[in-house]
Amino acid sequence: RVIAGLRPFVADEMAIVGPITQYSNLHVACGQGTTGFKTAMGVAVLTAKHLTGDGLSKCSYDTELLSPKGRVTYAPLYMALCSVVDGFMGRT
């Protein structure tokens, strides 16, 4: 049996793009659902702006609308990822 085409949706149907504030080196770009192919370039540009710190204020929309801050309340996979990052960074 093959399963393909799974789409990572977010409850509010808006992508999550930006830094995870608990970690200085962790950024996410996910949750585009069925619009992933259409929005990939925009998400890539926004991710690059976050990573370089260049030009977020020049965006023609409020980039905080896509921020992960306050939008992820319970996510077992997110918590597992944080645990892996903690282990990799030597934090306990």
N, C-alpha and C positions, 0 to 999 in steps of 0.2 A: 504494500500500500504506500502510495506517495501522496504527501500533502504539500501543496505549494500555494503561494499567493497570500500568505498570512500578512495582514496589515496591522501595524502597531497604532492603534487608535488611542486617543486621550478622551476622557469623558466630555470635555467642553469642545471637542473637535478642533482645537487650535494646537499647532505644533508647540513643542517645548524646546526652546533654544536659549542657551546661556550657561553661565557658570553655576556650579553647585557651591554655594557659599561656604560649606563646611570644609571644602578642600580647595586649595589654591590652584591646583593643576587638573581639575576635573570639570569638563564642559560637556553638555549634552545637546544633541540635535535629533529629536525623535518625535513620533506621534503624528506624522502627517497623514496617516491612513491612506485612503484611495487617491489623495492628491500628491503623494510623494514624488512621482515623476514630474509633475507640473511645478511643484514648489522647490525642487531640489536646488536649483541655482540660487534662488533667494535665500534659502536656509544656509547654503554654503557661504554666500556673501556675508550674511549676518553672523555666522559662526566665525568667519575670518575677522570681522570687525571686533567681535568679543575677544578673540585671542590676541589680536595686535593692539587693541585699545584705540583703534583709529576710526573715527568717524561715526560713532553711535549717535552722537548729537545731530549729525547731518541727515539721519534717516527721516523720511517723510511721515513716519508713523511712530507711535509709542512702542518702543521695543520691549518695555516692561510687560506688555500684554502677552508676550511669548515666554517670559521668564519662568524658570522652574520654581522660583521662590513662592511658597504658599500654595502651589498647585499640586504638589505630590504630598499626600497625607499618609497613605499607607501603601507601600509597594514592596512586597517581599523580594523581588529581584533587585530593586534599588538598594535595599538594605544589604543584600548579599554582595552587591558591587561595592558598596561602601566598606564592607568588612574586608573584601579582597584588597581594596586600596589601602586600608589601614594596615593590613598585614604586610603589603609591599613597602609601605612607607615606614614600617617598624613601629607603628603605634599600636597600643593595646586598648 
